[in-house]
Amino acid sequence: MRGGVGVRWSMVLVGLLGGLAAAGGCGSGGNAGGSAGCQAACNRCASELCVDCAATSARLRNDFENAVYACVLQGSDASCGTVWTTCLVQAEGQLTPRPLDTTYRNACLAKKSECDATATTFADDNCLLSPILEEGLVSQAQQCLSQSCANISACFMPLFD
């Protein structure tokens, strides 16, 4: 199940953190880690994640982003889009589960079911992305679950869009 979710997550993640399509080919590598790791990976292979490395780094778990950037730096000569997608999926699969994510996912999916019943819904990706995000963002998202179904999307927007 993680692999299937990972593929969707990688597509959602690129959309969430990027917003702009970056063009470019793959070049030479560098070191991985944080904003500097993002820059090094982006110098090798452009991606939507490269639009603002500092913002991207602030949102992602350190172990996730470090694995993504290291993978991109070691990536093949495949197209940059393929390299980033592959690395996002692999890094997600390597994460150590946090109890916070399980608690949040279960509560969020329960809230989604409640909201679906009222025809006021939100994307389940908002419930499934927490394992790759910093704990502070997950805690903020958890607080959104106390909102009414009519207001929850607005609460999620600055966290996931």
URKA-V555699 format. One record per pair of residues at least 12 apart in sequence whose ideal C-beta (glycine too) atoms are under 6 Angstrom apart, sorted by the first residue. I is the first residue (numbers start at 1). GAP is how many residues later the second one is. Records with the same first field share a line. If there is no record, write none. Layout:
I->GAP / GAP
This chain:
2->91
5->123
6->83 / 86 / 87
7->82
9->83
10->75 / 78 / 79
12->113
13->75
14->34
16->144
17->32 / 39
18->30 / 31 / 33
20->31
22->24 / 25 / 26 / 28
24->22
26->18 / 19 / 54
27->17
29->15 / 44
32->34 / 37 / 38 / 41
33->33
34->23
35->18 / 19 / 22
37->32
38->15 / 18 / 19
39->14
41->28 / 31 / 32
44->29
45->27 / 35 / 38
46->34
47->37
60->72
61->71 / 73
64->27 / 31 / 68
67->24 / 27
68->19 / 20 / 23
71->16 / 19
72->15
95->36
100->38
101->29 / 30
104->26 / 34 / 38
105->22
107->38
108->19
109->18
111->34
112->12
115->34
118->31
120->29 / 30
122->30 / 31
126->30 / 34
137->22
140->19
141->18
144->12
